[in-house]
Amino acid sequence: MSAVLHRNLKVALPTAVSGEGVYLKDQTDQLYIDASGGAGVSSLGHSNDKVIQAIQWQIEQLACVHTSFFTNEPSEALATYLINKAPEGFASGKVAFVGSGSEAMEVAIKLARQYHVERGELQRVHLISRHQSYHGNTLGALAVGGNPMRREIYQPMLMTTSQISPCFAYRFQQIDETEEDYALRAANELEVEINHLGKDKVAAFIAEPVVGATIGCVTAAKGYFSRIREICDHYGVLFIADEVMCGMGRTGSLFAVQQENCCPDIITLAKGLGAGYQPIAAVMASESVVSALYDGSGLLANGHTYMSHPVACAGALAVLKVIEDENLLSNVVRQGQYLKDELIKQLSGHPFVGDVRGRGLFVGIELVKDKQTKQPFDKHFDVAQMFKQIAFNNGLICYPTSGTADGINGDHILLAPPFIIKEKQIDEIIFKLKKSLKICFEKLVN
């Protein structure tokens, strides 16, 4: 019997023993194609020699050093790389490295608060995010998230935050509404909420440029984030872009927000930053945020033991160099388009597939009970978990989630395969996906 406190104490999991490229193998030699990179993490696939060598070399030189005493070469090099590639407004910015996406969001929230305190605006305490969002699993990150199922058990312990509607065209764009009109209507909810809370009392707005696990790879309507930026600037509110899942090349550009004609004030990164080879996350502060701290106390009012971990930073830098040297972003765009096109072609006639969406190798498939009305499956059917297990039995690792439509009902499948994927492997994913859908819905309708 396992001594590990697993996510489900009543389920015995197989043991993963090796990985190569886009495949994982368990203790019985069963092979699985990793079509979601775990949870959108393994962007380079498994067993990349260059990353492994970089980690091995670094751990032999210096495994750990505390940031209250020293800096280290890998963290300095990684920070410089990210700043040089960052959106406009970060040229003189800085980066903090931590251990997970949730930890990064905690740092971002604290940094936003400190920014306003350093500028003498102590009244700015409110945080606004969006319904159907996910920003991490620590209490602070859960508080700014809009995923009701993840929040439910901890609700009495969470700080009060506000949520506005997501920019989710499939669910909320009106029939007689253009994309641009919908984008403005959705974005203007932020201005309404800022005025409701007090126009000088909001510290930050938090959003995923492409929403990940909660509603399945939803891109914003054209013009949405440009309007968000205008509103934030007008009211002195910081914009935190959560790129923990959608960033680091996943959508075809190194930073997802680079495709939105918008520059945030703070960016959080994780998952694809280290590609699973080491736990690492990052918080990027723009020039204006750094200037407020520098001109004020000169201190970061936050610290973690494993900040700027040398081995993790060396691994992450190697990941980014592989992506650049092997021109993998172009493969993300090319194979992402192939994946999306093939899914639309092969699943558009499926009676329970309502929508195929996404950007790059970040694609969601929304499952519905009625395609015409977009009526979701009720929660008690547990379609997402049923499909996940069937797909797993068929050698397909994907990321199905429930609550897509309204936070409780509805289901989607998220696909986020490694950047190294080839067309024949995409064909394998789609074959196993269709096979699993057939089995799943035969069980549901019988």
Secondary structure as the mmCIF struct_conf table of DSSP 4:
data_model
#
loop_
_struct_conf.conf_type_id
_struct_conf.id
_struct_conf.beg_label_comp_id
_struct_conf.beg_label_asym_id
_struct_conf.beg_label_seq_id
_struct_conf.end_label_comp_id
_struct_conf.end_label_asym_id
_struct_conf.end_label_seq_id
BEND BEND1 VAL A 4 VAL A 4
BEND BEND2 ARG A 7 ARG A 7
TURN_TY1_P TURN_TY1_P1 LEU A 9 LYS A 10
HELX_LH_PP_P HELX_LH_PP_P1 ALA A 12 THR A 15
STRN STRN1 ALA A 16 GLU A 20
STRN STRN2 GLY A 21 GLY A 21
TURN_TY1_P TURN_TY1_P2 VAL A 22 VAL A 22
STRN STRN3 TYR A 23 ASP A 26
TURN_TY1_P TURN_TY1_P3 GLN A 27 THR A 28
STRN STRN4 LEU A 31 ASP A 34
TURN_TY1_P TURN_TY1_P4 ALA A 35 SER A 36
HELX_RH_AL_P HELX_RH_AL_P1 GLY A 37 GLY A 40
TURN_TY1_P TURN_TY1_P5 VAL A 41 VAL A 41
TURN_TY1_P TURN_TY1_P6 SER A 43 LEU A 44
STRN STRN5 HIS A 46 HIS A 46
HELX_RH_AL_P HELX_RH_AL_P2 ASP A 49 GLN A 61
BEND BEND3 ALA A 63 ALA A 63
TURN_TY1_P TURN_TY1_P7 THR A 67 PHE A 69
HELX_RH_AL_P HELX_RH_AL_P3 GLU A 73 LYS A 85
BEND BEND4 ALA A 86 ALA A 86
HELX_LH_PP_P HELX_LH_PP_P2 PRO A 87 PRO A 87
TURN_TY1_P TURN_TY1_P8 GLU A 88 GLY A 89
TURN_TY1_P TURN_TY1_P9 ALA A 91 SER A 92
STRN STRN6 LYS A 94 VAL A 98
BEND BEND5 GLY A 99 SER A 100
HELX_RH_AL_P HELX_RH_AL_P4 GLY A 101 GLU A 118
TURN_TY1_P TURN_TY1_P10 ARG A 119 GLY A 120
TURN_TY1_P TURN_TY1_P11 LEU A 122 GLN A 123
STRN STRN7 HIS A 126 ARG A 130
TURN_TY1_P TURN_TY1_P12 HIS A 131 GLN A 132
BEND BEND6 ASN A 137 THR A 138
HELX_RH_AL_P HELX_RH_AL_P5 LEU A 139 VAL A 144
HELX_RH_AL_P HELX_RH_AL_P6 PRO A 148 ARG A 151
HELX_RH_3T_P HELX_RH_3T_P1 GLU A 152 MET A 157
BEND BEND7 LEU A 158 LEU A 158
HELX_LH_PP_P HELX_LH_PP_P3 MET A 159 THR A 160
STRN STRN8 SER A 162 ILE A 164
HELX_RH_AL_P HELX_RH_AL_P7 ALA A 169 PHE A 172
TURN_TY1_P TURN_TY1_P13 ILE A 175 ASP A 176
HELX_RH_AL_P HELX_RH_AL_P8 GLU A 179 LEU A 197
TURN_TY1_P TURN_TY1_P14 LYS A 199 ASP A 200
BEND BEND8 LYS A 201 LYS A 201
STRN STRN9 VAL A 202 ALA A 207
BEND BEND9 PRO A 209 PRO A 209
STRN STRN10 VAL A 210 VAL A 211
TURN_TY1_P TURN_TY1_P15 ALA A 213 GLY A 216
BEND BEND10 CYS A 217 CYS A 217
STRN STRN11 VAL A 218 THR A 219
HELX_LH_PP_P HELX_LH_PP_P4 ALA A 220 ALA A 221
TURN_TY1_P TURN_TY1_P16 LYS A 222 GLY A 223
HELX_RH_AL_P HELX_RH_AL_P9 TYR A 224 TYR A 235
TURN_TY1_P TURN_TY1_P17 GLY A 236 GLY A 236
STRN STRN12 LEU A 238 ASP A 242
TURN_TY1_P TURN_TY1_P18 VAL A 244 THR A 251
BEND BEND11 GLY A 252 PHE A 255
HELX_RH_3T_P HELX_RH_3T_P2 ALA A 256 GLN A 259
TURN_TY1_P TURN_TY1_P19 GLU A 260 ASN A 261
BEND BEND12 ASP A 265 ASP A 265
STRN STRN13 ILE A 266 LEU A 269
HELX_RH_3T_P HELX_RH_3T_P3 LYS A 271 LEU A 273
TURN_TY1_P TURN_TY1_P20 GLY A 274 GLY A 276
BEND BEND13 TYR A 277 GLN A 278
STRN STRN14 ALA A 281 ALA A 285
HELX_RH_AL_P HELX_RH_AL_P10 GLU A 287 ASP A 295
TURN_TY1_P TURN_TY1_P21 GLY A 296 SER A 297
BEND BEND14 LEU A 299 LEU A 299
BEND BEND15 ALA A 301 ALA A 301
TURN_TY1_P TURN_TY1_P22 THR A 305 SER A 308
HELX_RH_AL_P HELX_RH_AL_P11 PRO A 310 ASP A 325
TURN_TY1_P TURN_TY1_P23 GLU A 326 ASN A 327
HELX_RH_AL_P HELX_RH_AL_P12 LEU A 328 LEU A 347
TURN_TY1_P TURN_TY1_P24 SER A 348 GLY A 349
TURN_TY1_P TURN_TY1_P25 PRO A 351 PHE A 352
STRN STRN15 VAL A 353 GLY A 358
BEND BEND16 ARG A 359 LEU A 361
STRN STRN16 VAL A 363 LEU A 367
BEND BEND17 LYS A 369 LYS A 369
STRN STRN17 ASP A 370 ASP A 370
TURN_TY1_P TURN_TY1_P26 LYS A 371 LYS A 374
STRN STRN18 GLN A 375 GLN A 375
HELX_LH_PP_P HELX_LH_PP_P5 PRO A 376 ASP A 378
HELX_RH_3T_P HELX_RH_3T_P4 LYS A 379 PHE A 381
HELX_RH_AL_P HELX_RH_AL_P13 VAL A 383 ASN A 393
TURN_TY1_P TURN_TY1_P27 ASN A 394 GLY A 395
STRN STRN19 LEU A 396 ILE A 397
STRN STRN20 TYR A 399 SER A 402
TURN_TY1_P TURN_TY1_P28 THR A 404 ASP A 406
BEND BEND18 GLY A 407 ASN A 409
STRN STRN21 ASP A 411 LEU A 415
TURN_TY1_P TURN_TY1_P29 PHE A 419 ILE A 420
HELX_RH_AL_P HELX_RH_AL_P14 GLU A 423 VAL A 445
#
